[in-house]
Amino acid sequence: MKVLYLLILLGALSILSLFLGVSDLSILDIGELTEHQLDILFISRIPRLLSVLIAGMSMGVIGFIMQQLTRNKFVSPTTAGTMDSAKLGVLVALIFFPSAGMLLKMSIAFLFALAGTFVFMQLLKRIKFKDTIFIPLVGLMFGSIVGSITTFMAYKFDLIQSVGSWLQGDFSMILKGRYELLYFSIPALLLAYLFANRFTIAGMGEDFAKNLGLNYQQVVNIGLIIAAFVSSVVILTVGMLPFLGLIIPNIVSIYQGDNLKKNLLHTALLGALFVLVCDILGRIIIFPYEVSIGLMVGVLGSGIFLYLLIRRGRYA
């Protein structure tokens, strides 16, 4: 799929998203919008669109990075315990720093996400049976353990509802002043682009990378830091977007191959497009109410994930 086609489709759906909602706002009235309509556009609709695009791009790219570094097509922030560890970090921030700002909460979530990701990587080193399906299952089990600890602590401190509402993927509450934290992920994506070729070489194996003079462990650490940082930013701003970092890189790899630098733009655009489509569908299905983006991405993403598993079984 050409980049131009993705850009055209993304642009068309972005315009549709801006003028889709309960409030009376039509593209036909763009030249004579009232003050109230302009407020809706600039306070709600544009911030929502920007958060959809940035979140989709970010999660798609970090999913590709994790798959390259682990050499496994079914590893992502969802299946490596990264998102679950970030959730635990958010809970710890709510318990011990309830009045803290978003930056402090993001820092704590980042540290927990990074620690969880490194634990998963250490588990990989100790696993002798490195089957493609077995490794993400280990990650899911590790994530479930971390999630259980999070649920237990939330229950003990009477924060079940707070954590649930905080982490449920939802764009309906995105307004001006509540999404700007997502901008922090843009420098991380630029850094990922600069290191893309090194990530690709690291994905060929430690011995091969060292023979080419690459500082393998340093490159892996940078990739994991980027993944943990972006995951914590997205989960604090938008909430959980399951399977996104898993399916988008796989779809791109099917028709583009595994060169990260060559695929980075495709992955970012397709990730943004997928989340935008899910957001639009969620706003249409039970209009004027909404289906949360976490549910839409989870349902569609799990279906695509099952297809990828079946497809792999056919061609194995």
CORPE-V629395 format. One record per helix or strand of 3 or more residues. SS is the DSSP state (@ for helix, = for strand). FROM is the first residue (numbers start at 0). LEN is the number of residues. If there is no record, write none. Layout:
ss={SS SS}
from={FROM FROM}
len={LEN LEN}
//
This chain:
ss={@ @ @ @ @ @ @ @ @ @ @ @ @ @}
from={2 26 34 81 101 131 159 179 195 205 215 243 259 292}
len={16 6 36 15 25 25 8 15 7 6 22 13 25 23}
//
